Amino acid sequence: MKSWVEISERRLATNYRLLTEAASVGMSVLAVVKADAYGHGAAVCAPVLVRAGARWLGVTDAQEGAAVGEALAAAGVAASERPDILVMSGLLAEDADAIVQHRLVPVVWGRQQMEWLADAVDRSGKGLRQRVHLEIDTGMARQGVRADAELKAVLEYLSQHPSLELDGVMTHFASAEVAGSPQTLEQRMRFQQAMREVSAAGLRPAWIHAGNSSTIDNSASPQTDTLVWLRQLAGEYGARAMVRPGLGLYGYCLLIECADCSNDKHAEARVRPGLQPVMTWKTRVIGLREVQAGETVGYNATFVAKQPMRLALLPVGYADGLRRELSAATGIVGGWVMVQGQRAAIVGRVSMNLTVVDVSGITGVAVGDEVVLLGDGVTADDHALLAGTIAYEIVCGVRAPSRLGA
Ligand SMILES: *Cc1c(COP(=O)(O)O)cnc(C)c1O
């Protein structure tokens, strides 16, 4: 196997617990396992999260939801113990039957989506009520219905179609990692407005949810604490409050930005310091060679050895998610991997399926030795900094089978 991902069950469960504790009493936590658990393997991570106590999981689409349901059954989670699975990123007509059959709970915001679901319920002939969660667009302009005439029409449809049950109302924040964000405050007001209309339409959702990992992390100030606000709002409508962390479960979190801090300062984070990366992405050395001073390494000969070097060849490259921005050239330091717990610098360009690293300073490296591409000593934040992106994109980009590890 060229490379594989080892998941720390202990760290994943601990991160879940830390986030749940930080979200605090009266707040349920939906564990987001979309995008194959952010590249960590949903089939491996979902059972761990359920054993840690998760009663809701979040996925992107019906296919992911069905796969997670099957993975839980295969891992021995009894049907009666199965958590609810929220399909968070919309649906198409062709998904409606799968949603009904696999007992998934879709996020909806338009009449057409609800019609597809109501038709699928009819076709199933089971006289079921299909639960749905309504998304309010409070400022992302992505998914969701605005709190205007459109919302009234959606609520009217729901009131008139008993095959659909409004189980939840939710929204998503655009600037969750910004301390005291005026945009979040604005979004909160719009959501409150929408809740007044939901209530006026006579609908009583069981769940009200909003917020991601950064919403939990960014709750240090009582004035702007969005979780306190959410708990109060849910209380007003006799609903239960829920927050939806994803990245934090896997041990990463954006830094909290603040308007009045200088560039390199960040606002207080509530959970970030305690989170630990869950993924260790590993490969093995497949070749070793010595080069002499003056020899070049890799495509376009961007790297010239200044002295004799011992190089190790790794069978991974950008096709596997090892970003090409980690490439090193003469005079430009790139990324690194961990060999025997020591840094080994990437040498020359990362290619599609191969990467060369410098093991001159590490004794006894042999073909077949394990190498850590991501994990202790080299984090997704390190890769993100070099690649000019965020840890989200780094972990989601890892293409390797995953399994439970140490
Ligand atoms: C992905 C997602 C989340 C989780 O966000 P993180 O930043 O990873 O914690 C929460 N809610 C919705 C609607 C999402 O799509």
The ligand as an ORCA input file, in Angstrom:
! r2SCAN-3c Opt
* xyz 0 1
  C     -19.382     21.612      7.378
  C     -20.450     22.198      8.188
  C     -20.304     22.334      9.560
  C     -19.018     22.010     10.297
  O     -18.109     23.068     10.162
  P     -16.657     23.038     10.816
  O     -16.129     24.390     10.496
  O     -15.892     21.954     10.149
  O     -16.813     22.804     12.263
  C     -21.391     22.790     10.283
  N     -22.547     23.094      9.666
  C     -22.727     22.986      8.350
  C     -24.016     23.347      7.735
  C     -21.678     22.554      7.554
  O     -21.848     22.455      6.242
*
